[in-house]
Amino acid sequence: LRPVHGEPHDLVDVVHVDPARDRLLYRASPDDPTQRYLYSVPLSGGTPERLTPADAPGWNAYDVAPGGDIAIRTASSFAGAPVSELIELPSHRRLRLIEDNAAAAKARAELGLGARERFRVLTESGIELDGYAMYPADFDPSRKWPVLFHVYGEPWGQTVQDRANLRHGMWHDMLTQLGYVVMSLDGRGTPSPRGREWRKCVHGAIGVYAAQDQAEGARALLAHHDWMDAERLGIWGWSGGGSQTLNTLFRYPGVFTTGIAVASVPDQKLYDTIYQERYMGRPQDNPEGYAAGSPITHAEGLDSDLLLVHGTGDDNVHAQGAWQLIDALVAAGKPFEMLFYPSRSHGIYERKGTTRHLFDSMTRFLERTLEPGPR
């Protein structure tokens, strides 16, 4: 967004267009890309005004009524449960509390979880990456701790957000109780409001910069934190995150000692055109890019423990890619483990007990290959 007055900043999404009031409502976060706030700017041009109060940090989502006078606001933070309220616009005055999730917040507080933090780390390539860390309650920086990195790394999602994460976040909470530090880094190309170049630089090179940023980010953190155990670094991700897990393990052996790739895309030529060609161009026009960004190209680089997980009924990321990757790993003589769920889709949740079984299996794999607790 380039207003008539004020500093340019990224417009994350348009929330409401109000020609009658000469007003556009949108979300942005000029100073912290892990957060979201509501802004208003005249359609005729002018200075944007932040409507979300200054004392309301974190992640703010808005569902504005057609008239533009009221909205449902849902706010949360990295360490807090979501709160929903009905507000008046543009004053942002609360009209009614809808849900404060007090019971969930109380139950969470009673778990006695460890500290959380958000940070930035500078890689050897000069790239600043946003990150978060979740610590065990008994964390002692004088000892060595295992670290599990959660990665996505695609233009479709941002993992480092100052908001509640109810599915993977609860599993990550449990892992901290077992004695793991959980981290995540957002690399170049993720939809973070950090400028055009940040998002556009990966066009034609999906998977390449993401793996580089994960590996270099982990190495930079190791250099800064003596408590990180270089012999116990793990990485995991789902869908595009599974692909980036594979790319990072295969392209940068020696950085991570174990990895879990769930529902990954081993060969970008097998993924759907509406997504892949949007960011990569056509395969016949960019064969080098497709090869460089596809994990299967680099399968011989595997030098760590690996668990492959996939649903055979996945109609988003078809299982044929997993079969082909297995053949490549077998041909290269690389040991690995695999877990396939019959007739499950991309979310791997159908049928009784599936979600519990999946996360239990991933937990047991980590306990075997990434010893929990301090040394």
Contacts in CASP RR format, 6 or more apart in sequence:
PFRMAT RR
TARGET T0000
AUTHOR 0000-0000-0000
METHOD contacts of the structure
MODEL  1
LRPVHGEPHDLVDVVHVDPARDRLLYRASPDDPTQRYLYSVPLSGGTPER
LTPADAPGWNAYDVAPGGDIAIRTASSFAGAPVSELIELPSHRRLRLIED
NAAAAKARAELGLGARERFRVLTESGIELDGYAMYPADFDPSRKWPVLFH
VYGEPWGQTVQDRANLRHGMWHDMLTQLGYVVMSLDGRGTPSPRGREWRK
CVHGAIGVYAAQDQAEGARALLAHHDWMDAERLGIWGWSGGGSQTLNTLF
RYPGVFTTGIAVASVPDQKLYDTIYQERYMGRPQDNPEGYAAGSPITHAE
GLDSDLLLVHGTGDDNVHAQGAWQLIDALVAAGKPFEMLFYPSRSHGIYE
RKGTTRHLFDSMTRFLERTLEPGPR
1 8 0 8 1.000
1 9 0 8 1.000
1 10 0 8 1.000
1 11 0 8 1.000
1 26 0 8 1.000
1 28 0 8 1.000
1 41 0 8 1.000
1 48 0 8 1.000
2 8 0 8 1.000
3 41 0 8 1.000
3 45 0 8 1.000
3 46 0 8 1.000
3 47 0 8 1.000
3 48 0 8 1.000
4 45 0 8 1.000
4 46 0 8 1.000
4 47 0 8 1.000
5 46 0 8 1.000
5 47 0 8 1.000
6 47 0 8 1.000
6 48 0 8 1.000
7 30 0 8 1.000
9 28 0 8 1.000
9 30 0 8 1.000
9 48 0 8 1.000
9 193 0 8 1.000
10 28 0 8 1.000
10 30 0 8 1.000
10 193 0 8 1.000
10 194 0 8 1.000
10 195 0 8 1.000
11 26 0 8 1.000
11 27 0 8 1.000
11 28 0 8 1.000
12 26 0 8 1.000
12 27 0 8 1.000
12 28 0 8 1.000
12 29 0 8 1.000
12 36 0 8 1.000
12 193 0 8 1.000
13 26 0 8 1.000
13 27 0 8 1.000
14 24 0 8 1.000
14 25 0 8 1.000
14 26 0 8 1.000
15 25 0 8 1.000
15 26 0 8 1.000
15 27 0 8 1.000
15 38 0 8 1.000
15 62 0 8 1.000
15 64 0 8 1.000
15 71 0 8 1.000
16 23 0 8 1.000
16 24 0 8 1.000
16 25 0 8 1.000
16 62 0 8 1.000
16 64 0 8 1.000
16 68 0 8 1.000
16 71 0 8 1.000
17 24 0 8 1.000
17 25 0 8 1.000
17 43 0 8 1.000
18 24 0 8 1.000
18 25 0 8 1.000
18 43 0 8 1.000
18 67 0 8 1.000
18 68 0 8 1.000
19 43 0 8 1.000
22 42 0 8 1.000
22 43 0 8 1.000
22 44 0 8 1.000
23 40 0 8 1.000
23 41 0 8 1.000
23 42 0 8 1.000
23 43 0 8 1.000
23 90 0 8 1.000
24 40 0 8 1.000
24 41 0 8 1.000
24 42 0 8 1.000
24 43 0 8 1.000
25 38 0 8 1.000
25 39 0 8 1.000
25 40 0 8 1.000
25 51 0 8 1.000
25 62 0 8 1.000
25 64 0 8 1.000
25 68 0 8 1.000
25 89 0 8 1.000
26 38 0 8 1.000
26 39 0 8 1.000
26 41 0 8 1.000
27 36 0 8 1.000
27 37 0 8 1.000
27 38 0 8 1.000
27 39 0 8 1.000
27 60 0 8 1.000
27 61 0 8 1.000
27 62 0 8 1.000
28 36 0 8 1.000
28 37 0 8 1.000
28 39 0 8 1.000
28 48 0 8 1.000
28 193 0 8 1.000
29 35 0 8 1.000
29 36 0 8 1.000
29 37 0 8 1.000
29 193 0 8 1.000
30 193 0 8 1.000
32 57 0 8 1.000
32 162 0 8 1.000
33 130 0 8 1.000
33 158 0 8 1.000
33 192 0 8 1.000
33 193 0 8 1.000
33 194 0 8 1.000
34 58 0 8 1.000
34 118 0 8 1.000
34 130 0 8 1.000
34 131 0 8 1.000
34 132 0 8 1.000
34 158 0 8 1.000
34 160 0 8 1.000
34 161 0 8 1.000
34 162 0 8 1.000
34 192 0 8 1.000
35 57 0 8 1.000
35 58 0 8 1.000
35 59 0 8 1.000
35 60 0 8 1.000
35 161 0 8 1.000
35 162 0 8 1.000
36 58 0 8 1.000
36 59 0 8 1.000
36 60 0 8 1.000
36 61 0 8 1.000
37 50 0 8 1.000
37 51 0 8 1.000
37 52 0 8 1.000
37 56 0 8 1.000
37 60 0 8 1.000
38 50 0 8 1.000
38 51 0 8 1.000
38 52 0 8 1.000
38 60 0 8 1.000
38 62 0 8 1.000
38 73 0 8 1.000
38 92 0 8 1.000
39 48 0 8 1.000
39 49 0 8 1.000
39 50 0 8 1.000
39 51 0 8 1.000
40 48 0 8 1.000
40 49 0 8 1.000
40 51 0 8 1.000
40 90 0 8 1.000
41 47 0 8 1.000
41 48 0 8 1.000
41 49 0 8 1.000
49 90 0 8 1.000
51 89 0 8 1.000
51 90 0 8 1.000
51 92 0 8 1.000
52 60 0 8 1.000
52 92 0 8 1.000
53 92 0 8 1.000
56 75 0 8 1.000
57 77 0 8 1.000
57 162 0 8 1.000
58 75 0 8 1.000
58 76 0 8 1.000
58 77 0 8 1.000
58 78 0 8 1.000
58 162 0 8 1.000
58 163 0 8 1.000
59 75 0 8 1.000
59 76 0 8 1.000
59 77 0 8 1.000
59 161 0 8 1.000
59 162 0 8 1.000
59 163 0 8 1.000
59 164 0 8 1.000
60 73 0 8 1.000
60 74 0 8 1.000
60 75 0 8 1.000
61 73 0 8 1.000
61 74 0 8 1.000
61 75 0 8 1.000
62 71 0 8 1.000
62 72 0 8 1.000
62 73 0 8 1.000
62 74 0 8 1.000
63 71 0 8 1.000
63 72 0 8 1.000
63 74 0 8 1.000
64 70 0 8 1.000
64 71 0 8 1.000
64 89 0 8 1.000
65 71 0 8 1.000
68 89 0 8 1.000
69 88 0 8 1.000
69 89 0 8 1.000
70 86 0 8 1.000
70 87 0 8 1.000
70 88 0 8 1.000
70 89 0 8 1.000
70 95 0 8 1.000
71 86 0 8 1.000
71 87 0 8 1.000
71 89 0 8 1.000
72 84 0 8 1.000
72 85 0 8 1.000
72 86 0 8 1.000
72 87 0 8 1.000
72 98 0 8 1.000
73 84 0 8 1.000
73 85 0 8 1.000
73 86 0 8 1.000
73 87 0 8 1.000
74 82 0 8 1.000
74 83 0 8 1.000
74 84 0 8 1.000
75 82 0 8 1.000
75 83 0 8 1.000
75 84 0 8 1.000
75 85 0 8 1.000
76 82 0 8 1.000
76 83 0 8 1.000
76 163 0 8 1.000
76 164 0 8 1.000
77 162 0 8 1.000
77 163 0 8 1.000
77 164 0 8 1.000
78 116 0 8 1.000
78 118 0 8 1.000
78 132 0 8 1.000
78 161 0 8 1.000
78 162 0 8 1.000
78 163 0 8 1.000
78 164 0 8 1.000
79 116 0 8 1.000
80 105 0 8 1.000
80 108 0 8 1.000
80 164 0 8 1.000
81 101 0 8 1.000
81 104 0 8 1.000
81 105 0 8 1.000
81 108 0 8 1.000
81 164 0 8 1.000
82 99 0 8 1.000
82 101 0 8 1.000
82 164 0 8 1.000
83 97 0 8 1.000
83 99 0 8 1.000
83 100 0 8 1.000
83 101 0 8 1.000
84 97 0 8 1.000
84 98 0 8 1.000
84 99 0 8 1.000
85 94 0 8 1.000
85 95 0 8 1.000
85 96 0 8 1.000
85 97 0 8 1.000
85 98 0 8 1.000
86 94 0 8 1.000
86 95 0 8 1.000
86 96 0 8 1.000
86 98 0 8 1.000
87 93 0 8 1.000
87 94 0 8 1.000
87 95 0 8 1.000
88 94 0 8 1.000
88 95 0 8 1.000
111 173 0 8 1.000
111 177 0 8 1.000
112 137 0 8 1.000
113 134 0 8 1.000
113 137 0 8 1.000
113 173 0 8 1.000
113 176 0 8 1.000
113 177 0 8 1.000
114 134 0 8 1.000
114 135 0 8 1.000
114 136 0 8 1.000
114 137 0 8 1.000
114 139 0 8 1.000
114 176 0 8 1.000
115 135 0 8 1.000
115 139 0 8 1.000
116 132 0 8 1.000
116 133 0 8 1.000
116 134 0 8 1.000
116 135 0 8 1.000
117 132 0 8 1.000
117 133 0 8 1.000
117 135 0 8 1.000
118 130 0 8 1.000
118 131 0 8 1.000
118 132 0 8 1.000
118 160 0 8 1.000
118 162 0 8 1.000
119 130 0 8 1.000
119 131 0 8 1.000
119 132 0 8 1.000
119 133 0 8 1.000
120 128 0 8 1.000
120 129 0 8 1.000
120 130 0 8 1.000
120 131 0 8 1.000
121 128 0 8 1.000
121 129 0 8 1.000
121 131 0 8 1.000
121 185 0 8 1.000
121 217 0 8 1.000
121 220 0 8 1.000
121 221 0 8 1.000
121 224 0 8 1.000
122 128 0 8 1.000
122 129 0 8 1.000
122 220 0 8 1.000
123 129 0 8 1.000
123 213 0 8 1.000
123 216 0 8 1.000
123 217 0 8 1.000
123 219 0 8 1.000
123 220 0 8 1.000
124 216 0 8 1.000
124 219 0 8 1.000
124 220 0 8 1.000
125 212 0 8 1.000
125 213 0 8 1.000
125 216 0 8 1.000
127 187 0 8 1.000
127 188 0 8 1.000
127 213 0 8 1.000
127 216 0 8 1.000
129 185 0 8 1.000
129 186 0 8 1.000
129 187 0 8 1.000
129 213 0 8 1.000
129 217 0 8 1.000
130 160 0 8 1.000
130 185 0 8 1.000
130 186 0 8 1.000
130 192 0 8 1.000
131 160 0 8 1.000
131 183 0 8 1.000
131 184 0 8 1.000
131 185 0 8 1.000
131 186 0 8 1.000
132 160 0 8 1.000
132 183 0 8 1.000
132 184 0 8 1.000
133 181 0 8 1.000
133 182 0 8 1.000
133 183 0 8 1.000
134 172 0 8 1.000
134 173 0 8 1.000
134 176 0 8 1.000
134 181 0 8 1.000
134 182 0 8 1.000
134 183 0 8 1.000
135 176 0 8 1.000
135 181 0 8 1.000
136 145 0 8 1.000
136 176 0 8 1.000
136 177 0 8 1.000
136 179 0 8 1.000
136 180 0 8 1.000
136 181 0 8 1.000
136 373 0 8 1.000
137 176 0 8 1.000
137 177 0 8 1.000
139 145 0 8 1.000
139 181 0 8 1.000
140 227 0 8 1.000
140 374 0 8 1.000
141 225 0 8 1.000
141 226 0 8 1.000
141 227 0 8 1.000
142 227 0 8 1.000
143 227 0 8 1.000
143 374 0 8 1.000
143 375 0 8 1.000
144 227 0 8 1.000
144 228 0 8 1.000
144 229 0 8 1.000
144 232 0 8 1.000
144 374 0 8 1.000
144 375 0 8 1.000
145 179 0 8 1.000
145 180 0 8 1.000
145 181 0 8 1.000
145 227 0 8 1.000
145 228 0 8 1.000
145 229 0 8 1.000
145 232 0 8 1.000
145 373 0 8 1.000
145 374 0 8 1.000
145 375 0 8 1.000
146 179 0 8 1.000
146 180 0 8 1.000
146 181 0 8 1.000
146 229 0 8 1.000
146 232 0 8 1.000
146 233 0 8 1.000
146 234 0 8 1.000
146 370 0 8 1.000
146 371 0 8 1.000
146 372 0 8 1.000
146 373 0 8 1.000
147 180 0 8 1.000
147 181 0 8 1.000
147 182 0 8 1.000
147 183 0 8 1.000
147 228 0 8 1.000
147 229 0 8 1.000
147 232 0 8 1.000
147 233 0 8 1.000
147 234 0 8 1.000
148 175 0 8 1.000
148 180 0 8 1.000
148 181 0 8 1.000
148 182 0 8 1.000
148 183 0 8 1.000
148 234 0 8 1.000
148 235 0 8 1.000
148 236 0 8 1.000
148 366 0 8 1.000
148 370 0 8 1.000
149 182 0 8 1.000
149 183 0 8 1.000
149 184 0 8 1.000
149 185 0 8 1.000
149 214 0 8 1.000
149 218 0 8 1.000
149 233 0 8 1.000
149 234 0 8 1.000
149 235 0 8 1.000
149 236 0 8 1.000
149 256 0 8 1.000
150 159 0 8 1.000
150 168 0 8 1.000
150 172 0 8 1.000
150 182 0 8 1.000
150 183 0 8 1.000
150 184 0 8 1.000
150 235 0 8 1.000
150 236 0 8 1.000
150 237 0 8 1.000
151 159 0 8 1.000
151 184 0 8 1.000
151 185 0 8 1.000
151 210 0 8 1.000
151 214 0 8 1.000
151 235 0 8 1.000
151 236 0 8 1.000
151 237 0 8 1.000
151 241 0 8 1.000
151 242 0 8 1.000
151 244 0 8 1.000
151 245 0 8 1.000
151 248 0 8 1.000
152 158 0 8 1.000
152 159 0 8 1.000
152 186 0 8 1.000
152 190 0 8 1.000
152 237 0 8 1.000
152 238 0 8 1.000
152 239 0 8 1.000
152 240 0 8 1.000
152 241 0 8 1.000
152 244 0 8 1.000
153 159 0 8 1.000
153 186 0 8 1.000
153 187 0 8 1.000
153 189 0 8 1.000
153 190 0 8 1.000
153 207 0 8 1.000
153 210 0 8 1.000
153 214 0 8 1.000
153 240 0 8 1.000
153 241 0 8 1.000
153 244 0 8 1.000
154 189 0 8 1.000
154 190 0 8 1.000
154 206 0 8 1.000
154 207 0 8 1.000
154 210 0 8 1.000
154 239 0 8 1.000
154 240 0 8 1.000
154 241 0 8 1.000
154 243 0 8 1.000
154 244 0 8 1.000
155 189 0 8 1.000
155 190 0 8 1.000
155 191 0 8 1.000
155 199 0 8 1.000
155 202 0 8 1.000
155 206 0 8 1.000
155 279 0 8 1.000
156 191 0 8 1.000
156 240 0 8 1.000
156 275 0 8 1.000
157 190 0 8 1.000
157 191 0 8 1.000
158 186 0 8 1.000
158 190 0 8 1.000
158 191 0 8 1.000
158 192 0 8 1.000
159 184 0 8 1.000
159 185 0 8 1.000
159 186 0 8 1.000
159 190 0 8 1.000
160 184 0 8 1.000
160 185 0 8 1.000
160 186 0 8 1.000
160 192 0 8 1.000
165 172 0 8 1.000
168 238 0 8 1.000
171 359 0 8 1.000
171 362 0 8 1.000
171 363 0 8 1.000
172 182 0 8 1.000
174 363 0 8 1.000
175 182 0 8 1.000
175 363 0 8 1.000
175 366 0 8 1.000
175 372 0 8 1.000
176 182 0 8 1.000
178 363 0 8 1.000
178 367 0 8 1.000
178 372 0 8 1.000
178 373 0 8 1.000
179 372 0 8 1.000
179 373 0 8 1.000
179 374 0 8 1.000
180 366 0 8 1.000
180 370 0 8 1.000
180 372 0 8 1.000
180 373 0 8 1.000
181 228 0 8 1.000
183 221 0 8 1.000
185 213 0 8 1.000
185 214 0 8 1.000
185 217 0 8 1.000
185 218 0 8 1.000
186 192 0 8 1.000
187 209 0 8 1.000
187 210 0 8 1.000
187 213 0 8 1.000
187 214 0 8 1.000
188 198 0 8 1.000
188 201 0 8 1.000
188 202 0 8 1.000
188 209 0 8 1.000
188 210 0 8 1.000
188 213 0 8 1.000
189 198 0 8 1.000
189 199 0 8 1.000
189 200 0 8 1.000
189 201 0 8 1.000
189 202 0 8 1.000
189 209 0 8 1.000
189 210 0 8 1.000
190 199 0 8 1.000
191 199 0 8 1.000
192 198 0 8 1.000
192 199 0 8 1.000
201 209 0 8 1.000
202 208 0 8 1.000
202 209 0 8 1.000
202 210 0 8 1.000
202 279 0 8 1.000
203 279 0 8 1.000
203 280 0 8 1.000
204 279 0 8 1.000
204 280 0 8 1.000
204 281 0 8 1.000
204 286 0 8 1.000
204 289 0 8 1.000
205 289 0 8 1.000
205 292 0 8 1.000
205 293 0 8 1.000
206 268 0 8 1.000
206 276 0 8 1.000
206 279 0 8 1.000
206 280 0 8 1.000
206 293 0 8 1.000
207 243 0 8 1.000
207 244 0 8 1.000
207 247 0 8 1.000
207 292 0 8 1.000
207 293 0 8 1.000
208 247 0 8 1.000
208 289 0 8 1.000
208 292 0 8 1.000
208 293 0 8 1.000
210 244 0 8 1.000
210 247 0 8 1.000
210 248 0 8 1.000
211 244 0 8 1.000
211 247 0 8 1.000
211 248 0 8 1.000
211 251 0 8 1.000
211 252 0 8 1.000
212 251 0 8 1.000
212 252 0 8 1.000
214 235 0 8 1.000
214 244 0 8 1.000
214 248 0 8 1.000
214 252 0 8 1.000
215 248 0 8 1.000
215 251 0 8 1.000
215 252 0 8 1.000
215 255 0 8 1.000
215 256 0 8 1.000
218 233 0 8 1.000
218 235 0 8 1.000
218 255 0 8 1.000
218 256 0 8 1.000
219 255 0 8 1.000
221 228 0 8 1.000
222 228 0 8 1.000
222 230 0 8 1.000
222 233 0 8 1.000
229 375 0 8 1.000
231 257 0 8 1.000
232 257 0 8 1.000
232 370 0 8 1.000
232 371 0 8 1.000
233 255 0 8 1.000
233 256 0 8 1.000
233 257 0 8 1.000
233 370 0 8 1.000
234 256 0 8 1.000
234 257 0 8 1.000
234 258 0 8 1.000
234 259 0 8 1.000
234 366 0 8 1.000
234 370 0 8 1.000
235 245 0 8 1.000
235 248 0 8 1.000
235 249 0 8 1.000
235 256 0 8 1.000
235 258 0 8 1.000
235 259 0 8 1.000
235 260 0 8 1.000
236 242 0 8 1.000
236 245 0 8 1.000
236 259 0 8 1.000
236 260 0 8 1.000
236 261 0 8 1.000
236 262 0 8 1.000
236 362 0 8 1.000
237 244 0 8 1.000
237 245 0 8 1.000
237 260 0 8 1.000
237 261 0 8 1.000
237 262 0 8 1.000
238 262 0 8 1.000
238 263 0 8 1.000
238 347 0 8 1.000
239 262 0 8 1.000
239 263 0 8 1.000
239 264 0 8 1.000
239 265 0 8 1.000
239 316 0 8 1.000
239 317 0 8 1.000
239 346 0 8 1.000
240 264 0 8 1.000
240 265 0 8 1.000
241 261 0 8 1.000
241 262 0 8 1.000
241 264 0 8 1.000
242 260 0 8 1.000
242 261 0 8 1.000
242 262 0 8 1.000
242 263 0 8 1.000
242 264 0 8 1.000
242 265 0 8 1.000
243 261 0 8 1.000
243 264 0 8 1.000
243 265 0 8 1.000
243 266 0 8 1.000
243 295 0 8 1.000
245 259 0 8 1.000
245 260 0 8 1.000
245 261 0 8 1.000
245 264 0 8 1.000
246 261 0 8 1.000
246 264 0 8 1.000
246 266 0 8 1.000
246 295 0 8 1.000
246 306 0 8 1.000
246 325 0 8 1.000
247 293 0 8 1.000
247 295 0 8 1.000
247 298 0 8 1.000
248 255 0 8 1.000
248 256 0 8 1.000
249 256 0 8 1.000
249 259 0 8 1.000
249 301 0 8 1.000
249 302 0 8 1.000
249 303 0 8 1.000
249 304 0 8 1.000
249 306 0 8 1.000
250 295 0 8 1.000
250 298 0 8 1.000
250 299 0 8 1.000
250 300 0 8 1.000
250 301 0 8 1.000
250 302 0 8 1.000
251 298 0 8 1.000
251 301 0 8 1.000
253 301 0 8 1.000
253 302 0 8 1.000
253 303 0 8 1.000
253 304 0 8 1.000
254 303 0 8 1.000
254 304 0 8 1.000
256 304 0 8 1.000
257 304 0 8 1.000
257 305 0 8 1.000
257 369 0 8 1.000
257 370 0 8 1.000
258 304 0 8 1.000
258 305 0 8 1.000
258 306 0 8 1.000
258 365 0 8 1.000
258 366 0 8 1.000
258 369 0 8 1.000
258 370 0 8 1.000
259 304 0 8 1.000
259 305 0 8 1.000
259 306 0 8 1.000
259 307 0 8 1.000
259 369 0 8 1.000
260 306 0 8 1.000
260 307 0 8 1.000
260 309 0 8 1.000
260 362 0 8 1.000
260 365 0 8 1.000
260 366 0 8 1.000
261 306 0 8 1.000
261 307 0 8 1.000
261 308 0 8 1.000
261 309 0 8 1.000
262 309 0 8 1.000
262 310 0 8 1.000
262 348 0 8 1.000
262 358 0 8 1.000
262 362 0 8 1.000
263 309 0 8 1.000
263 310 0 8 1.000
263 311 0 8 1.000
263 314 0 8 1.000
263 316 0 8 1.000
263 317 0 8 1.000
263 346 0 8 1.000
263 347 0 8 1.000
263 348 0 8 1.000
264 295 0 8 1.000
264 308 0 8 1.000
264 310 0 8 1.000
264 317 0 8 1.000
264 322 0 8 1.000
264 325 0 8 1.000
265 271 0 8 1.000
265 294 0 8 1.000
265 295 0 8 1.000
265 317 0 8 1.000
265 321 0 8 1.000
266 294 0 8 1.000
266 295 0 8 1.000
266 296 0 8 1.000
266 321 0 8 1.000
266 322 0 8 1.000
266 324 0 8 1.000
266 325 0 8 1.000
266 328 0 8 1.000
267 294 0 8 1.000
267 295 0 8 1.000
267 296 0 8 1.000
267 321 0 8 1.000
267 324 0 8 1.000
267 325 0 8 1.000
268 276 0 8 1.000
268 280 0 8 1.000
268 283 0 8 1.000
268 290 0 8 1.000
268 293 0 8 1.000
268 294 0 8 1.000
269 276 0 8 1.000
269 283 0 8 1.000
269 290 0 8 1.000
269 294 0 8 1.000
270 318 0 8 1.000
270 320 0 8 1.000
270 321 0 8 1.000
270 324 0 8 1.000
271 317 0 8 1.000
272 316 0 8 1.000
277 283 0 8 1.000
280 286 0 8 1.000
280 289 0 8 1.000
280 290 0 8 1.000
283 290 0 8 1.000
291 297 0 8 1.000
295 325 0 8 1.000
296 321 0 8 1.000
296 324 0 8 1.000
296 325 0 8 1.000
296 328 0 8 1.000
299 325 0 8 1.000
299 328 0 8 1.000
299 329 0 8 1.000
299 332 0 8 1.000
299 334 0 8 1.000
300 332 0 8 1.000
300 334 0 8 1.000
301 332 0 8 1.000
301 334 0 8 1.000
302 329 0 8 1.000
302 332 0 8 1.000
302 334 0 8 1.000
302 336 0 8 1.000
305 336 0 8 1.000
305 337 0 8 1.000
305 365 0 8 1.000
305 369 0 8 1.000
305 370 0 8 1.000
306 334 0 8 1.000
306 336 0 8 1.000
306 337 0 8 1.000
307 336 0 8 1.000
307 337 0 8 1.000
307 338 0 8 1.000
307 339 0 8 1.000
307 362 0 8 1.000
307 365 0 8 1.000
308 322 0 8 1.000
308 325 0 8 1.000
308 326 0 8 1.000
308 336 0 8 1.000
308 337 0 8 1.000
308 338 0 8 1.000
308 339 0 8 1.000
309 338 0 8 1.000
309 339 0 8 1.000
309 340 0 8 1.000
309 341 0 8 1.000
309 348 0 8 1.000
309 358 0 8 1.000
309 361 0 8 1.000
309 362 0 8 1.000
310 317 0 8 1.000
310 319 0 8 1.000
310 322 0 8 1.000
310 338 0 8 1.000
310 340 0 8 1.000
310 341 0 8 1.000
311 319 0 8 1.000
311 340 0 8 1.000
311 341 0 8 1.000
311 342 0 8 1.000
311 343 0 8 1.000
311 344 0 8 1.000
311 345 0 8 1.000
311 346 0 8 1.000
311 348 0 8 1.000
312 319 0 8 1.000
312 340 0 8 1.000
312 341 0 8 1.000
312 342 0 8 1.000
312 343 0 8 1.000
312 344 0 8 1.000
313 319 0 8 1.000
313 342 0 8 1.000
313 343 0 8 1.000
313 344 0 8 1.000
313 345 0 8 1.000
314 344 0 8 1.000
314 345 0 8 1.000
314 346 0 8 1.000
314 347 0 8 1.000
315 345 0 8 1.000
315 346 0 8 1.000
316 345 0 8 1.000
316 346 0 8 1.000
317 346 0 8 1.000
319 340 0 8 1.000
322 338 0 8 1.000
322 340 0 8 1.000
326 338 0 8 1.000
329 336 0 8 1.000
337 365 0 8 1.000
339 358 0 8 1.000
339 361 0 8 1.000
341 348 0 8 1.000
341 354 0 8 1.000
341 358 0 8 1.000
343 350 0 8 1.000
343 351 0 8 1.000
344 350 0 8 1.000
344 351 0 8 1.000
344 354 0 8 1.000
348 354 0 8 1.000
348 355 0 8 1.000
348 358 0 8 1.000
349 355 0 8 1.000
366 372 0 8 1.000
END
